[in-house]
Amino acid sequence: MKTINVKMIEGTRLWWLILCVGILLVIGGFAYWLWPAAGFAVASQIFGWLLIAAGIVQLCVAAGPNHAKQWGWWLVGGVIDIFIGFMLVRSIILSEVVFPYFLAFIFIFWGFESFVRCGQGGKLWWLRLINGILMCIIGYFFLEAGWISNMWMVSFLASIAFIYWGFTLAISAYAMRPKSIENE
Protein backbone atom coordinates (compact mmCIF):
# COMPACT_ATOMS: atom_id res chain seq x y z
CA MET A 1 0.00 0.00 0.00
CA LYS A 2 1.08 3.59 0.12
CA THR A 3 4.23 3.69 2.14
CA ILE A 4 4.68 6.48 4.62
CA ASN A 5 8.00 8.28 4.60
CA VAL A 6 8.75 7.70 8.27
CA LYS A 7 11.73 10.07 8.28
CA MET A 8 9.41 12.87 7.19
CA ILE A 9 7.14 12.43 10.23
CA GLU A 10 9.49 10.74 12.65
CA GLY A 11 9.03 11.67 16.27
CA THR A 12 5.44 12.94 16.17
CA ARG A 13 3.46 12.57 19.36
CA LEU A 14 0.32 11.72 17.38
CA TRP A 15 1.69 8.38 16.20
CA TRP A 16 -1.03 6.58 18.13
CA LEU A 17 -3.74 8.17 15.90
CA ILE A 18 -2.15 6.60 12.85
CA LEU A 19 -1.97 3.29 14.75
CA CYS A 20 -5.70 3.52 15.53
CA VAL A 21 -6.59 4.16 11.88
CA GLY A 22 -4.42 1.17 10.90
CA ILE A 23 -6.18 -1.09 13.40
CA LEU A 24 -9.60 0.09 12.18
CA LEU A 25 -8.59 -0.62 8.59
CA VAL A 26 -7.49 -4.17 9.49
CA ILE A 27 -10.74 -4.83 11.39
CA GLY A 28 -12.79 -3.39 8.52
CA GLY A 29 -10.88 -5.52 6.01
CA PHE A 30 -11.46 -8.75 7.91
CA ALA A 31 -15.12 -7.89 8.48
CA TYR A 32 -15.57 -7.26 4.77
CA TRP A 33 -13.73 -10.47 3.94
CA LEU A 34 -16.00 -12.50 6.23
CA TRP A 35 -19.27 -10.85 5.13
CA PRO A 36 -18.91 -9.88 1.46
CA ALA A 37 -22.65 -10.26 0.89
CA ALA A 38 -23.25 -7.41 3.31
CA GLY A 39 -23.15 -5.22 0.29
CA PHE A 40 -20.97 -3.36 -2.08
CA ALA A 41 -22.49 -0.10 -0.84
CA VAL A 42 -21.34 -0.81 2.71
CA ALA A 43 -17.73 -1.21 1.57
CA SER A 44 -17.74 2.07 -0.30
CA GLN A 45 -19.34 3.81 2.67
CA ILE A 46 -16.79 2.32 5.08
CA PHE A 47 -13.99 3.37 2.74
CA GLY A 48 -15.46 6.89 2.62
CA TRP A 49 -15.60 7.15 6.42
CA LEU A 50 -12.08 5.73 6.74
CA LEU A 51 -10.86 8.32 4.25
CA ILE A 52 -12.48 11.02 6.38
CA ALA A 53 -10.77 9.59 9.48
CA ALA A 54 -7.42 9.37 7.69
CA GLY A 55 -7.84 12.97 6.50
CA ILE A 56 -8.55 14.18 10.03
CA VAL A 57 -5.46 12.34 11.28
CA GLN A 58 -3.37 13.97 8.55
CA LEU A 59 -4.72 17.39 9.52
CA CYS A 60 -3.95 16.71 13.20
CA VAL A 61 -0.40 15.62 12.36
CA ALA A 62 0.10 18.72 10.18
CA ALA A 63 -1.37 21.17 12.68
CA GLY A 64 0.02 19.65 15.88
CA PRO A 65 2.56 21.46 18.01
CA ASN A 66 5.27 19.01 16.94
CA HIS A 67 4.15 18.93 13.34
CA ALA A 68 6.04 16.79 10.88
CA LYS A 69 8.54 17.99 8.34
CA GLN A 70 6.87 18.97 5.07
CA TRP A 71 3.60 19.42 6.97
CA GLY A 72 2.07 21.21 3.97
CA TRP A 73 1.82 17.95 2.06
CA TRP A 74 0.06 16.39 5.05
CA LEU A 75 -2.35 19.33 5.16
CA VAL A 76 -3.18 19.06 1.45
CA GLY A 77 -3.47 15.27 1.63
CA GLY A 78 -5.82 15.54 4.60
CA VAL A 79 -8.09 18.01 2.83
CA ILE A 80 -8.19 15.85 -0.31
CA ASP A 81 -8.92 12.68 1.69
CA ILE A 82 -11.73 14.39 3.59
CA PHE A 83 -13.23 15.79 0.38
CA ILE A 84 -13.18 12.41 -1.41
CA GLY A 85 -14.47 10.67 1.73
CA PHE A 86 -17.45 13.01 1.94
CA MET A 87 -18.13 12.50 -1.78
CA LEU A 88 -18.26 8.72 -1.23
CA VAL A 89 -20.40 9.00 1.91
CA ARG A 90 -22.81 11.54 0.42
CA SER A 91 -24.37 9.28 -2.20
CA ILE A 92 -24.54 5.50 -2.06
CA ILE A 93 -25.32 5.20 -5.76
CA LEU A 94 -22.39 7.43 -6.71
CA SER A 95 -20.05 5.56 -4.38
CA GLU A 96 -21.08 2.17 -5.80
CA VAL A 97 -20.39 3.30 -9.36
CA VAL A 98 -17.13 5.12 -8.60
CA PHE A 99 -15.68 2.82 -5.94
CA PRO A 100 -13.75 0.31 -8.11
CA TYR A 101 -12.40 3.04 -10.40
CA PHE A 102 -11.44 5.21 -7.47
CA LEU A 103 -9.53 2.34 -5.88
CA ALA A 104 -7.89 1.53 -9.23
CA PHE A 105 -6.71 5.12 -9.57
CA ILE A 106 -5.36 5.16 -6.00
CA PHE A 107 -3.45 1.89 -6.42
CA ILE A 108 -1.96 2.82 -9.78
CA PHE A 109 -0.99 6.28 -8.49
CA TRP A 110 0.64 4.80 -5.38
CA GLY A 111 2.37 2.20 -7.56
CA PHE A 112 3.94 4.90 -9.73
CA GLU A 113 4.84 6.89 -6.62
CA SER A 114 6.58 3.80 -5.29
CA PHE A 115 8.50 3.49 -8.57
CA VAL A 116 9.65 7.10 -8.26
CA ARG A 117 10.74 6.58 -4.65
CA CYS A 118 12.54 3.41 -5.76
CA GLY A 119 14.56 5.50 -8.19
CA GLN A 120 15.73 7.73 -5.34
CA GLY A 121 17.82 4.86 -4.05
CA GLY A 122 18.12 3.89 -0.44
CA LYS A 123 18.69 0.74 1.48
CA LEU A 124 15.46 -1.08 0.59
CA TRP A 125 14.85 0.28 -2.91
CA TRP A 126 13.91 -3.17 -4.18
CA LEU A 127 11.01 -3.43 -1.71
CA ARG A 128 9.58 -0.20 -3.12
CA LEU A 129 9.93 -1.68 -6.61
CA ILE A 130 8.04 -4.84 -5.61
CA ASN A 131 5.41 -2.76 -3.79
CA GLY A 132 4.96 -0.58 -6.89
CA ILE A 133 4.54 -3.59 -9.17
CA LEU A 134 1.99 -5.21 -6.84
CA MET A 135 -0.01 -1.99 -6.48
CA CYS A 136 -0.15 -1.45 -10.26
CA ILE A 137 -1.34 -5.04 -10.75
CA ILE A 138 -4.02 -4.66 -8.07
CA GLY A 139 -5.07 -1.35 -9.65
CA TYR A 140 -5.46 -3.12 -13.00
CA PHE A 141 -7.62 -5.80 -11.34
CA PHE A 142 -9.83 -3.07 -9.87
CA LEU A 143 -10.22 -1.53 -13.33
CA GLU A 144 -11.22 -4.89 -14.77
CA ALA A 145 -13.58 -5.67 -11.89
CA GLY A 146 -15.28 -2.29 -12.27
CA TRP A 147 -15.57 -2.67 -16.02
CA ILE A 148 -17.33 -6.03 -15.84
CA SER A 149 -19.15 -5.13 -12.60
CA ASN A 150 -17.79 -8.13 -10.75
CA MET A 151 -18.69 -7.16 -7.19
CA TRP A 152 -17.25 -10.33 -5.68
CA MET A 153 -13.83 -9.56 -7.12
CA VAL A 154 -14.03 -5.94 -5.98
CA SER A 155 -15.11 -7.15 -2.53
CA PHE A 156 -12.18 -9.53 -2.27
CA LEU A 157 -9.68 -6.93 -3.51
CA ALA A 158 -11.11 -4.24 -1.23
CA SER A 159 -10.81 -6.48 1.83
CA ILE A 160 -7.20 -7.29 0.95
CA ALA A 161 -6.54 -3.57 0.41
CA PHE A 162 -8.01 -2.65 3.82
CA ILE A 163 -5.95 -5.31 5.61
CA TYR A 164 -2.72 -4.45 3.79
CA TRP A 165 -3.18 -0.72 4.29
CA GLY A 166 -3.99 -1.21 7.98
CA PHE A 167 -0.88 -3.28 8.63
CA THR A 168 1.25 -0.77 6.72
CA LEU A 169 -0.08 2.12 8.83
CA ALA A 170 0.30 0.19 12.09
CA ILE A 171 3.91 -0.72 11.35
CA SER A 172 4.66 2.84 10.23
CA ALA A 173 3.07 4.25 13.40
CA TYR A 174 5.44 2.17 15.52
CA ALA A 175 8.39 3.63 13.62
CA MET A 176 7.04 7.19 14.09
CA ARG A 177 7.08 7.12 17.87
CA PRO A 178 9.23 9.78 19.49
CA LYS A 179 12.58 8.49 20.73
CA SER A 180 11.67 9.40 24.33
CA ILE A 181 8.88 6.78 24.33
CA GLU A 182 11.22 4.06 23.12
CA ASN A 183 13.70 4.74 25.97
CA GLU A 184 11.08 4.47 28.71
C-alpha positions in Angstrom: 0.0 0.0 0.0 1.1 3.6 0.1 4.2 3.7 2.1 4.7 6.5 4.6 8.0 8.3 4.6 8.8 7.7 8.3 11.7 10.1 8.3 9.4 12.9 7.2 7.1 12.4 10.2 9.5 10.7 12.6 9.0 11.7 16.3 5.4 12.9 16.2 3.5 12.6 19.4 0.3 11.7 17.4 1.7 8.4 16.2 -1.0 6.6 18.1 -3.7 8.2 15.9 -2.2 6.6 12.8 -2.0 3.3 14.7 -5.7 3.5 15.5 -6.6 4.2 11.9 -4.4 1.2 10.9 -6.2 -1.1 13.4 -9.6 0.1 12.2 -8.6 -0.6 8.6 -7.5 -4.2 9.5 -10.7 -4.8 11.4 -12.8 -3.4 8.5 -10.9 -5.5 6.0 -11.5 -8.8 7.9 -15.1 -7.9 8.5 -15.6 -7.3 4.8 -13.7 -10.5 3.9 -16.0 -12.5 6.2 -19.3 -10.8 5.1 -18.9 -9.9 1.5 -22.6 -10.3 0.9 -23.3 -7.4 3.3 -23.2 -5.2 0.3 -21.0 -3.4 -2.1 -22.5 -0.1 -0.8 -21.3 -0.8 2.7 -17.7 -1.2 1.6 -17.7 2.1 -0.3 -19.3 3.8 2.7 -16.8 2.3 5.1 -14.0 3.4 2.7 -15.5 6.9 2.6 -15.6 7.1 6.4 -12.1 5.7 6.7 -10.9 8.3 4.2 -12.5 11.0 6.4 -10.8 9.6 9.5 -7.4 9.4 7.7 -7.8 13.0 6.5 -8.6 14.2 10.0 -5.5 12.3 11.3 -3.4 14.0 8.5 -4.7 17.4 9.5 -3.9 16.7 13.2 -0.4 15.6 12.4 0.1 18.7 10.2 -1.4 21.2 12.7 0.0 19.6 15.9 2.6 21.5 18.0 5.3 19.0 16.9 4.1 18.9 13.3 6.0 16.8 10.9 8.5 18.0 8.3 6.9 19.0 5.1 3.6 19.4 7.0 2.1 21.2 4.0 1.8 17.9 2.1 0.1 16.4 5.0 -2.3 19.3 5.2 -3.2 19.1 1.4 -3.5 15.3 1.6 -5.8 15.5 4.6 -8.1 18.0 2.8 -8.2 15.8 -0.3 -8.9 12.7 1.7 -11.7 14.4 3.6 -13.2 15.8 0.4 -13.2 12.4 -1.4 -14.5 10.7 1.7 -17.5 13.0 1.9 -18.1 12.5 -1.8 -18.3 8.7 -1.2 -20.4 9.0 1.9 -22.8 11.5 0.4 -24.4 9.3 -2.2 -24.5 5.5 -2.1 -25.3 5.2 -5.8 -22.4 7.4 -6.7 -20.1 5.6 -4.4 -21.1 2.2 -5.8 -20.4 3.3 -9.4 -17.1 5.1 -8.6 -15.7 2.8 -5.9 -13.7 0.3 -8.1 -12.4 3.0 -10.4 -11.4 5.2 -7.5 -9.5 2.3 -5.9 -7.9 1.5 -9.2 -6.7 5.1 -9.6 -5.4 5.2 -6.0 -3.4 1.9 -6.4 -2.0 2.8 -9.8 -1.0 6.3 -8.5 0.6 4.8 -5.4 2.4 2.2 -7.6 3.9 4.9 -9.7 4.8 6.9 -6.6 6.6 3.8 -5.3 8.5 3.5 -8.6 9.7 7.1 -8.3 10.7 6.6 -4.6 12.5 3.4 -5.8 14.6 5.5 -8.2 15.7 7.7 -5.3 17.8 4.9 -4.1 18.1 3.9 -0.4 18.7 0.7 1.5 15.5 -1.1 0.6 14.8 0.3 -2.9 13.9 -3.2 -4.2 11.0 -3.4 -1.7 9.6 -0.2 -3.1 9.9 -1.7 -6.6 8.0 -4.8 -5.6 5.4 -2.8 -3.8 5.0 -0.6 -6.9 4.5 -3.6 -9.2 2.0 -5.2 -6.8 0.0 -2.0 -6.5 -0.2 -1.5 -10.3 -1.3 -5.0 -10.8 -4.0 -4.7 -8.1 -5.1 -1.3 -9.7 -5.5 -3.1 -13.0 -7.6 -5.8 -11.3 -9.8 -3.1 -9.9 -10.2 -1.5 -13.3 -11.2 -4.9 -14.8 -13.6 -5.7 -11.9 -15.3 -2.3 -12.3 -15.6 -2.7 -16.0 -17.3 -6.0 -15.8 -19.2 -5.1 -12.6 -17.8 -8.1 -10.8 -18.7 -7.2 -7.2 -17.2 -10.3 -5.7 -13.8 -9.6 -7.1 -14.0 -5.9 -6.0 -15.1 -7.1 -2.5 -12.2 -9.5 -2.3 -9.7 -6.9 -3.5 -11.1 -4.2 -1.2 -10.8 -6.5 1.8 -7.2 -7.3 0.9 -6.5 -3.6 0.4 -8.0 -2.7 3.8 -6.0 -5.3 5.6 -2.7 -4.5 3.8 -3.2 -0.7 4.3 -4.0 -1.2 8.0 -0.9 -3.3 8.6 1.2 -0.8 6.7 -0.1 2.1 8.8 0.3 0.2 12.1 3.9 -0.7 11.3 4.7 2.8 10.2 3.1 4.3 13.4 5.4 2.2 15.5 8.4 3.6 13.6 7.0 7.2 14.1 7.1 7.1 17.9 9.2 9.8 19.5 12.6 8.5 20.7 11.7 9.4 24.3 8.9 6.8 24.3 11.2 4.1 23.1 13.7 4.7 26.0 11.1 4.5 28.7 
